[in-house]
Amino acid sequence: MAQWKAQQAAKRPKTAKLVGDDRLREYVQERLDGSVRRPDGTIVAGSETPV
């Protein structure tokens, strides 16, 4: 019974973090694009991805 209740509670509709937070979504998108800049305008280097 406890397992069933837990599964029912998990079904509740949730808003994704990136949908509900414009600032976070913009930051993530910029990071994915590789276009993040510091307040002084310098580019923040991302991590190297293995090829």
matplotlib code that plots the C-alpha trace (Angstrom):
import matplotlib.pyplot as plt

x = [0.0, 2.8, 4.4, 1.1, 0.7, 4.2, 3.6, 0.4, 2.1, 4.9, 2.3, 1.4, 2.1, 5.4, 6.8, 10.3, 12.9, 13.9, 10.2, 9.6, 12.8, 13.6, 17.0, 18.1, 16.9, 18.8, 22.0, 21.7, 21.1, 24.0, 26.3, 25.2, 25.9, 29.3, 28.4, 28.6, 30.4, 31.5, 30.1, 33.2, 32.5, 35.2, 34.2, 34.0, 35.7, 33.7, 35.0, 36.7, 34.6, 36.3, 36.0]
y = [0.0, 2.4, 1.8, 2.6, 5.8, 6.9, 6.3, 8.2, 11.2, 11.1, 11.6, 15.1, 17.7, 19.5, 22.5, 21.9, 24.2, 25.7, 26.4, 28.3, 30.2, 32.5, 33.6, 30.0, 29.0, 31.9, 31.0, 27.3, 28.3, 30.6, 28.0, 25.4, 28.0, 28.8, 32.5, 33.2, 36.5, 37.9, 41.3, 42.9, 41.4, 38.7, 35.3, 32.5, 29.4, 26.3, 22.8, 20.9, 18.1, 14.9, 14.2]
z = [0.0, 0.8, -2.6, -4.3, -2.4, -3.2, -6.9, -6.8, -5.1, -7.7, -10.5, -9.4, -12.1, -11.5, -13.3, -14.6, -13.1, -16.5, -17.3, -14.1, -13.8, -16.8, -15.4, -14.9, -18.4, -20.0, -18.1, -19.1, -22.7, -22.8, -21.2, -23.9, -26.6, -25.1, -24.8, -21.1, -20.2, -16.9, -15.8, -17.3, -20.7, -20.8, -22.0, -19.5, -20.9, -20.7, -20.0, -22.7, -24.2, -25.3, -29.0]

ax = plt.figure().add_subplot(projection="3d")
ax.plot(x, y, z, "-o")
ax.set_aspect("equal")
plt.show()
